[in-house]
Amino acid sequence: MLKEIAKVLIGALIAEMIFFVWLISQNILPVNFWFLEIGFISSIIIILTDFTLIILFSYYAWIRKPKIKKEKDIGASKNID
């Protein structure tokens, strides 16, 4: 279940990254503000954040093994005298 959710989220993030790269390449971002291209900078920050989230989703879904608590046999651990 976790892997399927991670696949959907990774797909959405990749699509968003592609959109922002396309947006940067079209030069339709907001005009300069104090000699800083705010639209360009925010798009780069969003792309880097998406890349970080893809790495985290991949790590938690495939690399990290979820800890499964083992139930102890209660009847065997009791000392019946």
C-alpha positions in Angstrom: 0.0 0.0 0.0 2.8 2.4 0.9 4.6 1.7 -2.4 1.5 2.5 -4.4 0.9 5.8 -2.6 4.6 6.7 -3.1 4.4 5.9 -6.8 1.4 8.3 -7.2 3.1 11.1 -5.2 6.3 10.7 -7.1 4.5 10.8 -10.4 2.7 14.0 -9.4 5.9 15.6 -8.3 7.7 14.7 -11.5 4.8 16.2 -13.5 5.0 19.4 -11.4 8.8 19.6 -11.9 8.3 19.2 -15.7 5.7 22.0 -15.6 8.0 24.4 -13.7 10.9 23.7 -16.0 8.7 24.4 -19.0 7.4 27.6 -17.3 11.0 28.8 -16.7 11.9 28.1 -20.4 8.9 30.2 -21.7 10.1 33.4 -20.0 6.6 34.2 -18.8 7.5 34.6 -15.2 6.9 37.9 -13.3 9.1 40.9 -14.0 12.2 41.8 -12.0 11.8 43.1 -8.5 14.9 44.8 -7.1 17.0 43.1 -9.8 15.8 39.7 -8.6 13.7 37.4 -10.8 11.3 36.4 -8.1 9.4 34.0 -10.4 12.6 32.3 -11.5 13.9 31.9 -8.0 10.6 30.6 -6.6 10.4 28.1 -9.5 13.9 26.9 -8.8 13.1 26.5 -5.1 9.9 24.5 -5.9 11.9 22.2 -8.2 14.5 21.6 -5.6 11.8 20.9 -2.9 10.1 18.5 -5.3 13.4 16.7 -5.9 13.9 16.4 -2.1 10.4 15.0 -1.6 10.9 12.4 -4.3 14.1 11.2 -2.6 12.3 11.0 0.8 9.3 9.2 -0.7 11.6 6.7 -2.4 13.6 6.2 0.8 10.5 5.5 3.0 8.7 3.4 0.5 11.5 1.1 -0.9 14.7 1.4 1.1 13.6 1.7 4.7 12.1 -1.5 6.0 9.0 -0.8 8.0 9.2 -2.0 11.6 6.6 -4.6 12.3 5.9 -5.2 15.9 5.8 -8.9 16.7 3.1 -10.0 19.1 4.4 -12.1 21.9 2.7 -15.3 22.8 1.0 -14.2 26.0 0.0 -17.7 27.1 3.5 -19.1 26.8 5.1 -16.4 28.8 2.9 -16.8 31.8 4.1 -19.1 34.6 1.2 -21.1 35.6 1.8 -22.6 39.1 
